[in-house]
Amino acid sequence: MTWHSRWQKAKSFTRFVIRRFLADECRQNAASLTYTTLFAVVPMMTVLFTILAAIPSLKHISVDIQNFIFSHFLPDTGVKIQNYLSDFSTQASNLTLVGVFMLFVTALMMLITIEKAFNEIWKVKQPRQSVMGFLRYWAVLSLGPFLLGAAFAVSSYLTSLKVLSDAESLVGSVFPGLQVVPILFTALAFSLLYIAVPNCRVPVKAGFQAGVFSAILLEIAKNIFTFFVTNFSSYQLVYGAFAAFPLFLLWVYLSWVIILLGVEVCRALTLYKEEHQNNRHPVLALLDVLQLFYRRQLEGQTVTDIEAMHVLGKHEVETWTLFVDILLTQRIIQKTESGSYVLARNLENVDFWTFYQSLPWPLPQPQDFERLHEDDNWARALAPRLLAVHDFSREQLQLPLARILAVN
């Protein structure tokens, strides 16, 4: 692949992500999540430090880990906010068992809100309602502190090497990538969100790539934000002592924009196809999805959202949500506990005409068969029958309107 073709592919992919980011109203969702964060940040911090306290090796360094979190996820101007949140979190740690339970529930509600935003991007309508959903939330709350603790350990090690210049240069020459390890753990934390939170199967590779993208973009945004706040301080004349709060809100909003953009990148990495496939008639596209279900039933396997959307391609993928509703309503498919789908009926007992009567679209026209995909061999076998129906309908209905209306 030449550099020109790679550049064209990168531009096409970027346009696809930006279009989806705007169409999915990610900016509005980021604003909603910012509002939710104001109420959930203290419970999340309390749960985080409670889990850290339960880890013997991290119990005595929770304050240092807190400083690490704020230094890596907040710009340098967030010191006041850090002090306020630390005081709130300390007071919350003195609550009774009922109070701690309510804080934990609030933290879970925050993750449920995040899942809703992620599901909207992935076009998944049903949230998790089973025990597996709770276990996934618990995994996010539990593994997050481990990743942050590991990132802190590497960061502390690198900081200690600054005292010994020879050791620092030696490590830098032997392990040149060690200094980016904290960012890597941040990427792992994002990857955990992208893979575990949506109510669909997300490929690990795509989730990790999106996590790395978001971690790097967050680091760049943090540096730009710090530069802007440091060099353009006129906002302090307006807000005075309260200047830290609007800055904190703005930073939380930007962070959610980056996180949701990472979800779009993750989805695009999974679904995007460079091939310029045609946008088929909805009935033909739906039948193509049904063929996937039919093949998987013969193999004794299930179908995931991503596999079905991959069959549709980037131009037809937005119809998947409607297709799922139709197939579930007709009880042709059903959803499993794992979140995938299986055929619920024997297709030998479902005739095409009866199935078509429940669809909101007309029959495909002759020109629709000119936009088939290369592997739509089943559609080419169906084409003569539908063309015969079209010719018969034209023969029967090709008469003047006056003759129809003249009948008393």
C-alpha positions as CSV (number, residue, x, y, z in Angstrom):
1,M,0.0,0.0,0.0
2,T,1.4,3.4,-1.1
3,W,1.6,6.4,1.2
4,H,-1.0,8.1,-0.9
5,S,-3.5,5.3,-0.5
6,R,-2.8,5.1,3.3
7,W,-3.3,8.8,3.6
8,Q,-6.6,8.5,1.7
9,K,-7.7,5.7,3.9
10,A,-6.8,7.6,7.0
11,K,-8.8,10.6,5.8
12,S,-11.8,8.5,5.0
13,F,-11.6,6.8,8.4
14,T,-11.3,10.2,10.2
15,R,-14.3,11.5,8.3
16,F,-16.3,8.5,9.2
17,V,-15.5,8.9,12.9
18,I,-16.3,12.6,12.9
19,R,-19.6,12.0,11.2
20,R,-20.6,9.3,13.7
21,F,-19.4,11.5,16.6
22,L,-21.7,14.3,15.5
23,A,-24.6,12.1,14.5
24,D,-24.5,10.3,17.8
25,E,-24.7,13.6,19.7
26,C,-21.6,12.8,21.6
27,R,-21.1,16.5,22.6
28,Q,-24.5,16.5,24.2
29,N,-23.8,13.2,26.0
30,A,-20.5,14.6,27.2
31,A,-22.4,17.5,28.8
32,S,-24.8,15.2,30.4
33,L,-22.0,13.0,31.8
34,T,-20.3,16.1,33.1
35,Y,-23.4,17.0,35.1
36,T,-23.6,13.4,36.4
37,T,-19.9,13.5,37.3
38,L,-20.5,16.4,39.7
39,F,-22.7,14.1,41.9
40,A,-20.7,10.9,41.4
41,V,-17.1,12.0,41.7
42,V,-16.9,11.9,45.5
43,P,-18.6,8.4,45.7
44,M,-16.3,7.1,43.0
45,M,-13.3,8.4,44.8
46,T,-14.5,6.9,48.1
47,V,-15.1,3.5,46.5
48,L,-11.7,3.8,44.8
49,F,-9.8,4.5,48.0
50,T,-11.8,1.9,49.9
51,I,-10.6,-0.7,47.4
52,L,-7.1,0.6,47.6
53,A,-7.2,0.3,51.4
54,A,-8.2,-3.4,51.0
55,I,-5.0,-4.0,49.0
56,P,-2.1,-4.5,51.5
57,S,0.6,-3.3,49.2
58,L,-1.3,-0.1,48.3
59,K,-2.9,0.6,51.7
60,H,-0.3,3.0,52.9
61,I,0.2,5.0,49.7
62,S,-3.4,6.0,48.9
63,V,-2.6,9.7,49.3
64,D,0.3,9.3,46.9
65,I,-1.9,7.5,44.4
66,Q,-4.5,10.2,44.8
67,N,-1.8,12.8,43.8
68,F,-0.8,10.6,40.9
69,I,-4.4,10.4,39.7
70,F,-4.9,14.1,39.8
71,S,-1.5,14.8,38.1
72,H,-2.3,12.5,35.3
73,F,-6.0,13.1,34.8
74,L,-6.2,16.8,35.7
75,P,-4.2,19.8,34.5
76,D,-1.7,21.4,36.8
77,T,-4.4,24.0,37.7
78,G,-6.6,21.5,39.5
79,V,-4.9,21.7,43.0
80,K,-7.8,23.5,44.6
81,I,-10.3,21.0,43.2
82,Q,-8.1,18.2,44.4
83,N,-8.1,19.6,48.0
84,Y,-11.9,20.0,47.9
85,L,-12.6,16.5,46.6
86,S,-10.1,15.0,49.1
87,D,-11.9,16.7,52.0
88,F,-15.2,15.5,50.7
89,S,-13.9,12.0,50.2
90,T,-12.3,11.9,53.7
91,Q,-15.6,12.9,55.3
92,A,-17.5,10.3,53.2
93,S,-15.1,7.6,54.5
94,N,-16.5,8.2,58.0
95,L,-20.0,7.3,57.0
96,T,-22.0,4.4,58.5
97,L,-22.5,1.2,56.7
98,V,-25.8,2.4,55.1
99,G,-24.0,5.6,54.0
100,V,-21.2,3.6,52.4
101,F,-23.7,1.4,50.7
102,M,-25.5,4.4,49.2
103,L,-22.1,5.8,48.0
104,F,-21.4,2.5,46.3
105,V,-24.9,2.5,44.7
106,T,-24.1,6.1,43.4
107,A,-20.9,4.9,41.9
108,L,-22.7,2.0,40.2
109,M,-25.3,4.5,38.9
110,M,-22.4,6.5,37.4
111,L,-21.3,3.4,35.5
112,I,-24.8,2.7,34.4
113,T,-25.0,6.2,33.0
114,I,-21.7,5.6,31.2
115,E,-23.0,2.3,29.8
116,K,-26.1,4.1,28.5
117,A,-24.0,6.6,26.6
118,F,-21.7,3.8,25.2
119,N,-24.7,1.7,24.2
120,E,-26.2,4.6,22.3
121,I,-23.0,4.8,20.2
122,W,-22.9,1.0,19.7
123,K,-26.7,1.1,18.8
124,V,-27.6,-1.3,21.6
125,K,-31.0,-0.6,23.2
126,Q,-31.0,-3.0,26.1
127,P,-28.8,-2.3,29.1
128,R,-27.4,-5.1,31.3
129,Q,-29.9,-6.3,33.8
130,S,-28.4,-9.6,35.0
131,V,-25.8,-10.7,37.5
132,M,-23.2,-10.6,34.8
133,G,-23.8,-6.9,34.4
134,F,-23.2,-6.3,38.1
135,L,-20.0,-8.4,37.9
136,R,-18.8,-6.3,35.0
137,Y,-19.4,-3.1,37.0
138,W,-17.6,-4.6,39.9
139,A,-14.7,-5.6,37.7
140,V,-14.4,-2.0,36.5
141,L,-14.5,-0.7,40.0
142,S,-12.0,-3.3,41.2
143,L,-9.4,-3.4,38.4
144,G,-9.3,0.3,38.0
145,P,-7.4,0.8,41.3
146,F,-5.0,-2.0,40.4
147,L,-4.1,-0.3,37.1
148,L,-3.7,3.1,38.8
149,G,-1.6,1.5,41.5
150,A,0.7,-0.1,38.9
151,A,1.0,3.2,37.1
152,F,1.8,4.9,40.3
153,A,4.5,2.4,41.1
154,V,6.2,3.0,37.7
155,S,5.8,6.7,38.1
156,S,7.4,6.7,41.6
157,Y,10.2,4.6,40.3
158,L,11.0,7.0,37.5
159,T,10.8,9.9,40.0
160,S,13.3,8.3,42.3
161,L,15.7,7.8,39.4
162,K,15.8,11.6,38.9
163,V,17.9,11.7,42.1
164,L,20.5,9.4,40.5
165,S,21.3,10.8,37.1
166,D,23.5,7.9,36.1
167,A,20.7,5.4,37.0
168,E,18.2,7.5,35.1
169,S,20.4,7.6,31.9
170,L,21.1,3.9,32.2
171,V,17.4,3.0,32.5
172,G,16.6,5.4,29.7
173,S,19.1,3.7,27.4
174,V,18.2,0.1,28.4
175,F,14.4,0.7,28.7
176,P,13.7,3.7,26.5
177,G,9.9,3.1,26.6
178,L,9.7,3.0,30.4
179,Q,8.7,6.6,30.7
180,V,5.5,6.1,28.7
181,V,4.4,3.2,31.0
182,P,2.1,5.4,33.1
183,I,0.3,6.5,30.0
184,L,0.1,2.9,29.0
185,F,-1.7,2.0,32.2
186,T,-4.0,5.0,31.6
187,A,-4.7,3.4,28.2
188,L,-5.4,0.1,29.9
189,A,-8.0,1.8,32.2
190,F,-9.7,3.3,29.1
191,S,-9.5,0.0,27.3
192,L,-11.3,-1.6,30.3
193,L,-14.1,0.9,30.0
194,Y,-14.4,0.4,26.2
195,I,-14.5,-3.4,26.4
196,A,-16.4,-4.1,29.6
197,V,-19.0,-1.4,29.8
198,P,-21.0,-1.6,26.5
199,N,-23.7,-4.3,26.4
200,C,-22.1,-6.0,23.3
201,R,-19.0,-7.9,22.5
202,V,-16.2,-5.5,21.8
203,P,-13.0,-6.9,20.2
204,V,-10.1,-6.6,22.6
205,K,-7.8,-5.3,19.9
206,A,-10.1,-2.5,18.9
207,G,-10.7,-1.6,22.6
208,F,-7.0,-1.4,23.4
209,Q,-6.3,0.6,20.3
210,A,-9.0,3.1,21.2
211,G,-7.7,3.1,24.8
212,V,-4.2,4.1,23.6
213,F,-5.7,6.8,21.3
214,S,-7.8,8.3,24.2
215,A,-4.8,8.2,26.6
216,I,-2.5,10.0,24.2
217,L,-5.2,12.5,23.3
218,L,-6.0,13.1,26.9
219,E,-2.3,13.8,27.6
220,I,-2.1,16.3,24.7
221,A,-5.3,18.0,25.8
222,K,-4.1,18.3,29.4
223,N,-0.9,20.0,28.3
224,I,-2.8,22.4,26.0
225,F,-5.3,23.1,28.7
226,T,-2.6,23.9,31.2
227,F,-0.8,26.2,28.8
228,F,-4.1,28.0,28.1
229,V,-5.0,28.5,31.7
230,T,-1.4,29.5,32.7
231,N,-0.9,32.1,30.0
232,F,-4.5,33.5,29.7
233,S,-5.6,34.2,33.2
234,S,-8.2,36.9,32.4
235,Y,-10.9,34.4,33.5
236,Q,-9.8,35.0,37.1
237,L,-11.0,38.7,36.9
238,V,-14.5,37.4,36.2
239,Y,-14.7,34.4,38.6
240,G,-12.2,35.4,41.2
241,A,-11.8,32.8,44.0
242,F,-14.4,30.5,42.2
243,A,-12.3,30.3,39.0
244,A,-11.2,26.7,39.8
245,F,-14.8,25.4,39.5
246,P,-15.6,26.4,35.9
247,L,-12.2,25.3,34.8
248,F,-12.8,21.9,36.5
249,L,-16.2,21.6,34.7
250,L,-14.6,22.5,31.4
251,W,-11.9,19.9,31.9
252,V,-14.4,17.2,32.9
253,Y,-16.4,18.0,29.8
254,L,-13.3,17.8,27.5
255,S,-12.4,14.5,29.2
256,W,-15.8,13.0,28.4
257,V,-15.6,14.3,24.8
258,I,-12.3,12.5,24.5
259,I,-13.7,9.3,26.1
260,L,-16.7,9.3,23.8
261,L,-14.6,10.0,20.8
262,G,-12.6,6.9,21.9
263,V,-15.8,4.9,21.8
264,E,-16.5,6.1,18.3
265,V,-12.9,5.1,17.3
266,C,-13.4,1.7,18.9
267,R,-16.6,1.2,17.0
268,A,-15.2,2.4,13.7
269,L,-12.2,0.1,14.0
270,T,-14.6,-2.7,14.4
271,L,-17.1,-1.8,11.6
272,Y,-15.3,0.4,9.2
273,K,-14.7,-1.0,5.7
274,E,-12.7,0.8,3.1
275,E,-14.4,-0.9,0.2
276,H,-17.1,1.3,-1.4
277,Q,-20.0,-1.0,-1.0
278,N,-23.4,0.1,-2.2
279,N,-26.3,1.0,0.1
280,R,-28.8,-1.8,-0.5
281,H,-32.5,-2.0,-0.3
282,P,-33.5,-2.5,3.4
283,V,-35.3,-5.8,2.7
284,L,-32.2,-7.2,0.9
285,A,-29.9,-6.0,3.7
286,L,-32.2,-7.6,6.3
287,L,-32.2,-10.9,4.4
288,D,-28.4,-10.7,4.3
289,V,-28.4,-10.5,8.1
290,L,-30.8,-13.4,8.3
291,Q,-28.5,-15.5,6.2
292,L,-25.8,-14.9,8.8
293,F,-28.1,-16.2,11.5
294,Y,-29.1,-19.2,9.3
295,R,-25.4,-20.1,8.7
296,R,-24.6,-19.7,12.4
297,Q,-27.5,-21.9,13.4
298,L,-26.2,-24.7,11.1
299,E,-22.8,-24.4,12.8
300,G,-24.4,-24.3,16.3
301,Q,-23.0,-20.7,17.0
302,T,-24.5,-17.4,18.0
303,V,-24.4,-14.0,16.3
304,T,-23.0,-10.8,18.0
305,D,-24.0,-7.3,17.3
306,I,-20.6,-6.5,15.9
307,E,-20.7,-9.5,13.5
308,A,-24.2,-8.5,12.2
309,M,-23.1,-4.9,11.8
310,H,-20.0,-6.0,10.0
311,V,-22.2,-7.8,7.5
312,L,-24.1,-4.6,6.9
313,G,-21.1,-2.4,6.4
314,K,-20.6,1.3,7.2
315,H,-23.4,2.6,4.9
316,E,-26.1,0.3,6.3
317,V,-25.0,-0.2,9.9
318,E,-27.4,2.4,11.3
319,T,-30.3,0.1,10.3
320,W,-29.2,-2.7,12.6
321,T,-31.1,-1.4,15.6
322,L,-34.3,-1.4,13.5
323,F,-33.5,-4.8,12.2
324,V,-33.1,-6.2,15.7
325,D,-36.5,-4.7,16.8
326,I,-38.2,-6.3,13.8
327,L,-36.6,-9.7,14.3
328,L,-37.2,-9.8,18.0
329,T,-40.9,-8.6,17.6
330,Q,-41.5,-11.4,15.0
331,R,-39.8,-13.8,17.4
332,I,-37.4,-14.9,14.7
333,I,-34.4,-14.3,16.9
334,Q,-33.9,-14.1,20.6
335,K,-31.1,-12.6,22.8
336,T,-28.9,-14.9,25.0
337,E,-27.5,-14.2,28.4
338,S,-24.2,-13.4,26.9
339,G,-25.7,-10.6,24.8
340,S,-25.5,-12.3,21.5
341,Y,-28.4,-13.6,19.3
342,V,-29.7,-16.9,18.0
343,L,-32.5,-18.0,15.7
344,A,-35.6,-18.8,17.7
345,R,-37.6,-20.3,14.8
346,N,-37.1,-22.8,12.1
347,L,-36.8,-20.7,8.9
348,E,-38.3,-23.7,7.0
349,N,-41.6,-22.7,8.6
350,V,-41.3,-19.0,7.8
351,D,-42.3,-18.1,4.2
352,F,-41.0,-14.9,2.6
353,W,-44.4,-13.4,1.8
354,T,-45.6,-13.6,5.4
355,F,-42.3,-12.3,6.7
356,Y,-42.4,-9.4,4.1
357,Q,-46.0,-8.4,5.2
358,S,-44.5,-7.3,8.6
359,L,-41.8,-5.1,7.1
360,P,-42.2,-1.3,6.7
361,W,-40.7,-1.2,3.2
362,P,-42.0,-2.0,-0.3
363,L,-40.6,-4.9,-2.3
364,P,-37.2,-4.3,-4.0
365,Q,-37.4,-2.8,-7.5
366,P,-35.3,-4.0,-10.5
367,Q,-32.8,-1.2,-10.0
368,D,-32.3,-2.3,-6.4
369,F,-30.7,-5.5,-7.6
370,E,-28.0,-3.5,-9.3
371,R,-26.6,-2.4,-5.9
372,L,-26.0,-5.8,-4.5
373,H,-22.7,-6.7,-2.7
374,E,-20.4,-9.1,-4.4
375,D,-21.2,-12.0,-2.0
376,D,-25.0,-11.6,-2.2
377,N,-25.5,-14.9,-4.2
378,W,-28.7,-15.7,-2.3
379,A,-30.2,-12.3,-3.5
380,R,-29.3,-13.1,-7.1
381,A,-31.3,-16.3,-6.8
382,L,-34.2,-14.4,-5.4
383,A,-34.1,-11.7,-8.0
384,P,-36.0,-13.6,-10.8
385,R,-39.0,-14.2,-8.5
386,L,-39.2,-10.5,-7.4
387,L,-38.7,-9.3,-10.9
388,A,-41.6,-11.5,-12.0
389,V,-43.8,-10.1,-9.3
390,H,-42.8,-6.6,-10.5
391,D,-43.6,-7.4,-14.1
392,F,-47.0,-9.0,-13.1
393,S,-47.9,-6.0,-11.0
394,R,-47.0,-3.6,-13.8
395,E,-49.1,-5.6,-16.2
396,Q,-52.1,-5.6,-14.0
397,L,-51.9,-2.0,-12.8
398,Q,-50.7,-0.2,-15.9
399,L,-54.1,1.2,-16.8
400,P,-55.4,4.8,-17.0
401,L,-56.6,6.4,-13.7
402,A,-59.8,7.5,-15.5
403,R,-60.8,3.9,-16.1
404,I,-60.4,3.2,-12.4
405,L,-62.2,6.3,-11.2
406,A,-65.0,5.9,-13.8
407,V,-66.5,2.9,-11.9
408,N,-69.6,4.0,-10.0
